[in-house]
Amino acid sequence: MNTRDTRITLVRGDITEQEVDAVVNAANSSLLGGGGVDGAIHRKGGPEILADCRALRASHYGKGLPAGRAVATTAGRLPARWVIHTVGPRWSASEDRSAVLESCYRESLRVAGELGARSVAFPAISTGIYGWPLEDGARVAVTAVRDFLGAGRAGLDEVRFVVFDERAFEAFSAYVS
């Protein structure tokens, strides 16, 4: 799929192995690593990522990174140049937090643009331990990226969604064609 000359692609694989300019991390607000995608990125990327995250906590984000915001660090030992950390919202049946999830994608793309990144790989933010229903998470993700790119606000060649299993691949396939 193309949106103003940016390809939107979908792959089933390991986000830590993506050869892109920037990999997006579905981080927790501490920025100090955790489980899922966050843990995998910190483990494979090595101590350089954690050192940058600690520096961010010591300077601008003493209370942690708020949900919906994004910030970049080195990618350490990953094949990417940068990691863009974003904190997704926890899903709630009683409160619509879609705007916060959309913000994760928009803010990550904004940071990628500021870095001069030409390619970005996203995981399915908030659809793991944060409980966001996968199909809705896919819809929000692809719509937010399309809207951002459609407004001509990023000079990207490719936005790649990287999903781990077949169920996620099928959910995202409904929106990325």
C-alpha positions in Angstrom: 0.0 0.0 0.0 1.3 3.5 -0.8 0.4 6.7 0.9 2.0 9.7 -0.7 5.0 7.6 -1.8 5.5 5.8 1.5 5.1 2.0 1.3 3.1 0.4 4.2 4.1 -3.2 4.5 3.4 -6.1 6.8 5.7 -8.9 7.7 5.6 -11.8 10.2 8.8 -11.9 12.0 11.0 -10.6 14.8 11.1 -6.8 15.2 14.6 -7.0 16.7 15.9 -8.4 13.3 14.5 -5.6 11.1 17.0 -3.7 9.0 15.3 -0.3 9.1 16.4 3.1 10.3 14.1 3.1 13.3 12.4 0.3 15.3 9.5 1.3 17.5 9.5 -0.2 21.0 6.2 -0.8 22.8 7.8 0.4 26.0 6.5 0.8 29.5 6.7 4.2 31.1 9.9 3.5 33.0 11.8 3.1 29.8 14.0 0.6 31.6 12.9 -2.6 29.9 10.2 -5.1 30.6 8.5 -8.0 28.9 7.3 -8.7 25.4 8.6 -6.5 22.6 10.2 -4.1 25.2 12.2 -6.9 26.8 13.3 -8.4 23.5 14.5 -5.0 22.2 16.5 -4.3 25.4 18.0 -7.9 25.5 19.1 -7.9 21.9 20.0 -4.2 21.6 22.3 -4.5 24.6 23.3 -2.1 27.4 23.6 1.0 25.1 19.8 1.2 24.9 19.4 1.0 28.6 22.1 3.6 29.2 20.3 6.0 26.9 17.0 5.3 28.6 18.5 5.9 32.0 19.9 9.2 30.8 16.4 10.2 29.6 14.9 9.3 33.0 17.6 11.4 34.7 16.9 14.4 32.5 13.5 14.9 30.8 11.5 11.9 31.9 12.1 11.6 35.7 8.5 10.4 36.2 8.6 8.2 33.1 7.4 8.6 29.5 3.7 9.3 29.4 1.4 7.1 27.4 1.0 8.3 23.8 4.4 10.1 23.7 7.6 8.9 21.9 11.3 9.4 22.4 14.4 8.0 20.6 17.6 6.3 21.7 20.4 4.5 20.1 19.6 1.0 18.8 22.6 -0.5 20.3 23.3 -3.9 18.8 20.1 -4.0 16.7 20.4 -3.7 12.9 18.5 -0.4 13.1 20.0 3.0 13.8 17.5 4.1 16.4 14.8 2.8 18.8 11.8 5.0 19.2 10.1 4.2 22.5 6.4 4.8 22.9 4.1 3.9 25.7 0.7 2.5 24.7 -2.4 2.7 26.8 -3.9 -0.2 28.6 -7.2 -1.3 27.0 -10.3 -0.4 29.0 -13.9 -1.7 28.3 -15.3 1.4 30.1 -13.1 4.2 28.6 -12.2 4.9 25.0 -8.4 5.3 24.9 -8.1 5.0 21.1 -6.8 8.6 20.8 -3.8 7.7 23.1 -3.1 4.6 21.0 -3.3 6.7 17.8 -0.9 9.2 19.4 1.7 6.4 19.9 1.9 5.9 16.1 1.7 9.6 15.2 4.4 10.6 17.8 6.6 7.8 16.7 6.4 8.9 13.1 7.0 12.5 14.1 10.2 11.5 16.0 11.3 9.4 13.0 10.9 12.4 10.8 13.0 14.5 13.2 15.7 11.9 13.1 15.7 11.8 9.3 14.7 8.1 9.3 13.5 6.7 5.9 12.2 3.4 7.2 10.3 2.5 10.5 9.2 -0.8 11.9 6.2 -0.9 14.3 5.0 -3.7 16.6 1.3 -4.1 17.4 1.4 -1.5 20.3 -0.8 -2.3 23.3 -2.1 -5.6 21.9 0.0 -7.8 24.3 0.0 -7.5 28.0 -1.9 -4.2 27.8 -4.9 -6.1 26.6 -5.9 -4.1 23.5 -8.1 -6.3 21.2 -5.9 -7.3 18.3 -8.3 -6.6 15.5 -9.1 -3.1 16.8 -5.4 -2.5 17.6 -4.6 -3.3 13.9 -7.3 -0.9 12.7 -6.2 1.9 14.9 -2.5 1.4 14.0 -2.9 1.4 10.2 -5.5 4.2 10.2 -3.2 6.4 12.4 -0.2 5.8 10.1 -2.2 6.3 6.9 -3.7 9.6 8.3 -0.2 10.9 9.3 1.4 10.0 6.0 -1.6 11.3 4.0 -1.1 14.7 5.6 2.4 14.7 4.1 4.2 15.0 7.4 6.9 12.3 7.1 9.6 11.8 4.5 9.5 8.1 4.8 10.1 5.4 2.2 8.6 2.6 4.2 6.5 2.0 7.3 6.6 -1.7 8.2 4.3 -3.5 10.7 6.1 -6.5 12.2 3.9 -9.0 13.9 5.0 -12.2 15.6 2.2 -14.7 14.9 -0.3 -15.7 12.3 -3.3 -14.3 14.2 -1.7 -10.9 14.3 -0.7 -11.2 10.7 -4.3 -11.9 9.7 -5.6 -9.0 11.8 -3.2 -6.5 10.2 -3.8 -8.0 6.7 -7.3 -6.8 6.8 -6.0 -3.2 6.8 -2.6 -3.4 5.0 -3.0 -4.6 1.4 
